[in-house]
Amino acid sequence: MLSSSSRLLRVLSLLQTRSHWAGAELAARLEVHPRTLRRDIDRLRQLGYPIHASSGVAGGYAFRAGQSLPPLLLDDEEALAVAIALQIAAAGTVSGVEESSLRALVKLEQVMPARLRQRTDALRSAILPMQRIGPTVNAGVLATLATACRDQLQVGFAYRDVKGRSSTRTVEPQGLVHTGSRWYLVAWDPARSDWRTFRIDRVEGEPVNGAHFAPRAGPVGGDLRAYVAGAMAVDIQGEEARVVLHQPLAVMAPRIPPAAALLEAMDATRCLMRCPAHQLDWLVYWLMSLDVEFEALGPPALIDRLRAAGERLARALASAGSH
């Protein structure tokens, strides 16, 4: 027989595993009389846990949203996942949550059993964060936009475009997309009668949620990631570089973002890469780092730079072999 305090913890743990428990089933699981279960539920409510009780044939118990956040019970894997997420958040691309993430992580690690703390320490030492790439976004702005997406609320905000021009937008938000370095809002813009993407780091001030709007089918069949990828695709103006990559399109597409180059299938084993030709030195370095056989078609300046790089590498190898 479990002690009263142990049983309360067991009740909490079970209530968090599903959205609804039948009273008789929960009492049987705990091996207690239904009256004992009702007393335990009353105690948990006094402690601030928002547990809803319903009567009738389908009656039972379920967690509901409350006025404050009560303590939560996490199993080992859940606690480990939260600890990893908090570490990432403390050094991530969302500003304004670093300090609170660290405070929450300290609280979590203080109550972790030794076996979990050892696993957390091992992960911390093994996972080395890369230098932050791209701008950060404000956590409050992100939360407001996420709420508007979820509740289908129009949202208005001041926006600064790529040329630094400011404007006021009122849109119907569809969803948020994170590309790894930047956050984007995908929304229907009634003023332009079209879908638009907005870089969230360019939203100025606090967005303001407005009236409800009727849901509509999203772009690209609802695949917001694909839509953002297409919107970010590089715009080739002027001279372009053309390189044949000796790998299928399906292999190279995940490795080369649309913002860097356009890829076209040539056959089952090759694809054509097209990109602006204004940064050829960078392109040479990138091609060498891909570790893929390739054939440069043009422009001539690209071929000259690749030839010069090859000759430089050959001299370096010859020098190394002479020592």
GUPA-336395 format. One record per residue: residue in one letter; x, y, z of N, C-alpha, C, O in turn. Coordinates in steps of 0.2 Angstrom, whole numbers, plus 5000, padded with zeros to 4 digits. Example, Ala and Ser with C-alpha at 12.3 -4.5 7.8 and 13.67 -1.06 7.14 Angstrom:
<nodes>
A506649725039506249785039506649845039507149835042
S506449895035506849955036506450005039506750065040
</nodes>
This chain:
<nodes>
M500449945000500050005000500450065000500950075004
L500350114996500750174995500550225001499950225003
S501050265003500950315008500550365005500450364998
S500250415009499750465006500150505001499950524996
S500750535003501150574999501350544993501350564987
S501550474993501750434987501250424982501250434976
R500650414985500050404981499850474977499650464972
L499950524981499750594977500250604971500050624966
L500850584972501350594967501150544961501250554955
R500950484963500750434958500050454954500050454948
V499650494958499050514954499250574949498950574944
L499650614951499950664947500250634941500150664935
S500650594942501050554936500550524931500650534925
L500050494934499550464929499150514926498950504920
L498950564929498450614926498850654920498550674916
Q499550654920499850684915500050644909500350664904
T499850574910499950534904499450524899499550504893
R498850554901498250554896497850614897497850634903
S497350624893496950684893496350674898496050724901
H496150614899495550594903495650524906495850474903
W495450524913495450454916494750444919494450484922
A494450384918493850364921494050354928494550324930
G493550374933493650374940493850304942494350294946
A493450254940493450184942494150154940494450124943
E494350174934494950144931495550174935496050144936
L495550244936496150274940496150244947496750234949
A495650234950495650204957495950134957496250114961
A495650094952495950024951496650024950497049984952
R496950074945497650074944498050094950498650064951
L497750134955498150154961497950104966498250104972
E497550054965497350004970497050034977497250014982
V496650084976496250124981495550124980495250114974
H495150134985494450144985494250214981494650254982
P493750214977493550284974493550334979493650394977
R493250324985493250374990493950404992494050464992
T494450364992495150384994495350424988495750474989
L495250404982495450444976495150514976495450554974
R494550514978494150584978494550624983494650684982
R494750604989495050634994495750664991495950714992
D496050614988496750634985496650694980497050734979
I496150684976496050744971495950804974496150854972
D495550804980495350864983496050894986496150954986
R496450854989497150874991497550914986497850964987
L497550884980497950904974497650974972498051024971
R496950984972496651044971496851104976497051154974
Q496851084982497151134987497851154986498051204988
L498251104983498951124982498951164975499551184974
G498451174972498451224966498451184959498551214954
Y498351114959498351084953497651084950497151064954
P497551114944496851124941496551054938496651044932
I496351014942496050944940495250954940494950974944
H495050934934494350944933493950874934494250824931
A493450874937493050814938492350814935492050864935
S492150764932491550754928491150694931491450644932
S490550694931490150644933489750614928489850634922
G489350554929489050524924489350464922489950444924
V489150424916489450364914490150374911490550334912
A490250434908490950444905491350494910491750524908
G491150494916491450544921492150514923492350464922
G492550564926493250554927493550614929493250664931
Y494250614928494650664930495150684924495350644920
A495350744924495750774919496050834921495750874925
F496650854919497050914920496650964915496550954910
R496651024918496351084914496851144915497251144920
A496851194911497251254912497051284918496451294920
G497551314922497351344929497651414928497851444923
Q497551454934497751524935498551524936498851584934
S498851474938499551474939499851414937499551364937
L500551404937500851344934501051304940501551324944
P500751244942500951204947501551164946501751164940
P501851134951502451094949502251034944501651004945
L502751014940502550964935503050904937503550904939
L502750844935503150784936503450764929503050754924
L504050754929504450724923504750664924505050654929
D504750614919505150554919505850574917505950624915
D506250524917506950534916507050564909507450614908
E506750534904506950554897506650624896506950664892
E506050644899505750704898506150764902506250814899
A506450744908506850794911507550804907507750864907
L507750754904508450764900508250804894508650844892
A507650794891507550834885507450904887507650944883
V507150924892507050984894507651024896507751084894
A508150984899508751014901509151034894509451084894
I509150984889509451004883509151064880509551104877
A508551064880508151124876508351184880508451234876
L508351184886508551244890509251274889509351334888
Q509751224888510451244886510451274879510851324878
I510051244875510051274868509751344868509951384864
A509251344872508851414872509251464875509251524873
A509751454879510151504883510651534878510951584879
A510751494872511251524867510951524860511351514855
G510351524860509951514853509851584850510151634851
T509351584845509251644841508651684843508451724840
V508351664849507851704852508051744858508251714863
S508051804857508351844863507751854868507151854867
G507951874874507551884880507351824884507051824889
V507651764882507451704886508051674888508051624892
E508651704887509351674889509351674897509451614900
E509151724900509251724908508751674911508851644915
S508051684909507551634911507751564910507551524914
S508051544904508251484902508751454907508751394910
L509251494909509751474913509451464920509651414924
R509051514923508751504929508351434930508351404935
A507951424924507551364924508051304924507851244927
L508551304921509051244920509351234927509451174929
V509551284931509851284937509351244942509451204946
K508651264942508151234946508051164944508051124949
L508051144938507951074936508551034938508450984941
E509151064937509751024939509851014947510150964949
Q509551054951509651054958509250994960509450964965
V508650974957508250924960508350854956508050804957
M508850854951508950794947509250744951509750764955
P509150684950509450624953510150624950510250644945
A510650594954511350594951511450564945511850584940
R511050504943511050474937510950524931511250514926
L510450564932510250614927510650664926510850684920
R510950694932511450744931512050724928512350764924
Q512250664929512850634925512750634918513150654914
R512150614916511950614908511950684905512150694900
T511650734909511650804907512350834906512450864901
D512750814911513450844911513850814905514150844901
A513650744903514050714898513750744891514150764887
L513150764891512850794885513150864884513350884878
R513150904889513450974889514150974886514351014883
S514550924889515250924886515350894879515850914876
A514850854877514950824870514650874865514850874859
I514050914867513750954862514051024862513951054867
L514451034857514751104856514451144852514351134846
P514151204854513751244850514151284845514751304847
M513951294839514251334834514151404835513751424839
Q514551444832514551514833513851534830513651514825
R513451584834512851604832512851634825513251674824
I512351604821512351634814511651664813511151644815
G511651724810511051764809510851804815511051794820
P510351844814510051894819509651854824509351804823
T509551884830509151854835508451894834508351944832
V507951854837507251884837507051894844507251854849
N506551944846506351954852505851894854505351884850
A505851864860505451814862504751834863504251794861
G504651894865503951924866503651934859503051914858
V503951954854503751964847503551894844503051884841
L503951844845503851774843503251744846502851714843
A503151754853502551734856501951764854501451724853
T501951824853501351864850501151834843500551824842
L501651824839501451804832501251734832500851714829
A501551684837501351624837500651614840500251574837
T500451654844499751654847499251674841498751644841
A499451724837499051754832498951694827498351684824
C499451654825499451594821498951544824498551524820
R499051534830498651474833497851494833497451454832
D497751554835497051584836496751614830496151634831
Q497051614825496851644819496651714820496051734818
L497151754822496951824823497351864818497951854817
Q497051924816497451964812498051994816497952004822
V498552014813499152044817499352104813499552104807
G499552164816499752224813500452234816500552224822
F500952254812501652274814501952324810501752324804
A502452354812502952394808503452344805503752304809
Y503652354799504152314796504652344792504452394788
R505252324792505852354789506052304784506252254785
D506052324777506252284772506952274771507352314774
V507152244766507852224765508252294763508852294764
K507852344760508252404759508152454764508352514763
G507852434770507852484776507252524776507152564780
R506752514771506152554771505652524776505552464776
S505352564780504852544785504152554782503952604778
S503652504784502952514782502552474788502852444792
T501952484787501452454792501052404789500752414783
R501052344791500752284788500152264793500252264799
T499652234790499152204794498952134790498752144784
V499152084793499152014789498751964793498551974799
E498551914789498251854792498851794793498951764788
P499051784799499651744800499451664799498951644801
Q499951634795499751564794500251514798500051464801
G500851534799501351494803502051524803502151574800
L502451504808503151524809503651464806503451404807
V504151484803504651444800505351464802505551524802
H505751414805506451424807506851394802506751334802
T507251424799507751394794508351374797508751344793
G508551384803509151364806509551424808509951424812
S509451484804509751544806509351604806509451654809
R508751594804508251654804507551624805507351564803
W507051664808506351654809505951694804506151754802
Y505451664801505051694796504351684798504151634801
L503951734797503151724797502851724790503051764786
V502451674789502151664783501351684784501051664789
A501151734780500551764781500151784774500551794769
W499551784775499151814769499051884770498851914775
D499251924765499251994765498652024761498652024755
P498152044764497552064761497652124756497352134751
A498152174758498252234754498552214747498452244743
R498852154747499252134741498852074738499052044733
S498352044741497951984739498451924737498351894732
D498951914742499451864740499751844747499751874752
W500151784747500551764752501151794753501451814747
R501451814759502051844760502451814765502151784770
T503151824765503551804770503851864774504051914770
F503951864780504251914784504751894788504651844793
R505351924788505851904793505651934799505551994800
I505651894805505451914811505851964814505652014818
D506551964813507052004816506952074813507252124815
R506552084807506452154804505752184807505552234805
V505352144811504752174814504952224819505352204824
E504752284819504952334823504352344828503852354827
G504552354835504152364840503752294842503852244839
E503152304845502752254847502152244842501752284841
P502052184839501452164835500852174839500852164845
V500252194836499652194839499152154836499052154830
N498852104840498352054838497652094837497552134841
G497352074831496652104830496152054830496052014834
A495652064825495052024824495251954821495751944818
H494751904823494851844820494751844812494351894809
F495051794809494951794801494751724800494951674803
A494451714794494251644792494851604789495251634785
P494951544791495551514789495551494781494951494778
R496151494778496151484771496751434770497151424774
A496651394764497251344763497851384762497951434759
G498351354765499051384765499351374758499151334754
P499951414757500251404750500651334750500751304755
V500751314744501151254742500851194746501151154749
G500151194746499851144749499851134756499851084760
G500051194759500151204767500851184769500951184775
D501351174764502051154766502351224767502651254762
L502351254773502651324774503351324773503651374771
R503751264775504451264774504651274767505051304765
A504251234762504351234755504251304753504651334748
Y503751334755503551404753504151454755504351494750
V504351454761504951494763505551484759505851524757
A505651414758506251404754506251434747506751454744
G505651424744505551454737505551534737505851564733
A505351564743505351634743506051664744506251714742
M506551614747507251634748507651624743508251634743
A507451584737507851564732508251624729507951684728
V508851614727509251664725509051694718508751654714
D509051754718508851794712509451804707509851854709
I509551774702510151774698510051834693509651824688
Q510451884694510451944689511151954687511551954691
G511151964680511851974677512151904676511851854675
E512851904676513251844674513051794680513051804686
E513051734677512951674682513451624681513751614676
A513551584686514051534686513651464685513151464688
R513951424681513551364680514051304681514651304678
V513851254685514351204687513951134687513351134690
V514151084684513851014684514150984690514750974691
L513650954694513850924700513750844699513150824697
H514250804700514150734698513850694704514150644707
Q513250714706512850684711512050704709511950754706
P511650654711510950664709510650724713510950744718
L510150754710509850814713509550804720509650844724
A509250744721509050724727509550724733509450734739
V510150704731510750704735510950774737511150794743
M511050824732511350884733510850934735511050984739
A510150934734509650974736509650994744509651044746
P509750944748509750954755510450994757510451014763
R510950984753511551014755511651084753512051124755
I511351104748511351174745510751214745510251194742
P510651264750510051294751509851334745510251364741
P509251344743508951384738509251454738509251494733
A509351484744509651554744510351564742510551614740
A510651504741511351504738511451494731511851524727
A511051444728511051424721510451384719510051364724
L510351384713509751344710510051284707510551284704
L509651224708509851164706509351134701508751144702
E509551104695509151074690509451004689510050994688
A508950954689509150884687509450884680509050914675
M509950844679510150834672510050764670509750754664
D510150714674510050644673510050614680510050644685
A510050544680510050514686510650514691510550504697
T511150544688511750544692512050614692512550624696
R511750664689512050734689511550784689510950774688
C511750844692511250904692511650964690512350964691
L511351014688511651084686511551134692510951144694
M512051164694512051214699512151284696512651294692
R511651324697511751394694511651444700511251444704
C512151494700512151544705512451604702512851604697
P512451664706512751724704513451724703513751684707
A513751754699514551754698514851804700515451824698
H514651844706514951904708515451884714515751934716
Q515451824716515851804722516251744720516151694723
L516651744715516951684712517451654717517551594717
D517851694721518351664726517951624731518151564733
W517351654733516951614738516651554735516651494738
L516451554729516251494725516751444724516551384725
V517351454723517851404722517951374729518051314729
Y517951404734518051374741517451334742517551274745
W516851354741516251314742516251244738516151194741
L516451254732516451194727516951144730516851084730
M517551164732518051124735517851084742517951034743
S517451124746517251094752516651054751516451014756
L516251044745515751004744515950934744515550884745
D516550914742516850844742516350804737516250754738
V516250844731515850814726516250824719516550884718
E516350774715516550784708516150834704515550834704
F516450884701516150934697516450954691517050944690
E516050994687516351014680516151084680515551094679
A516551134680516351204679516251224672516751214667
L515651244670515551264663515651344662515751364656
G515651384667515751454666515551494672515251464676
P515751554672516051594666516851574666517051544671
P517151604661517951594661518251614667518751574669
A518051664670518451684676518451634682518851624686
L517851594682517851544687518251484686518651464690
I518351464679518751414677519551434679519951394681
D519651504677520351524679520551524686521051504688
R520051534690520151534698520251464700520651454704
L519851414697519951344699520551324697520851284701
R520851344691521451324689522051344693522451304695
A521951404695522451434700522451404706522951394709
A521851384709521851354715522151284715522451264719
G521951244709522251184708523051184708523351144711
E523351234704524051244704524351254711524851234713
R523951294715524251314721524251254726524751244730
L523751214725523651154729524251104727524551064731
A524351094720524851054718525551074721525951034723
R525751134721526351164724526451144731526951124733
A525851154735525851134742525951064743526351044747
L525651024739525850944739526550924738526850884741
A526750964732527450944730527950964736528450934737
S527851024739528251044744528251004750528750984753
A527650974752527550934757527950864756528150834761
G527950844750528250774748528950784748529350734749
S529250844748529950854747530250854754530850844755
H529850854760530150854766530150784769530350784775
</nodes>
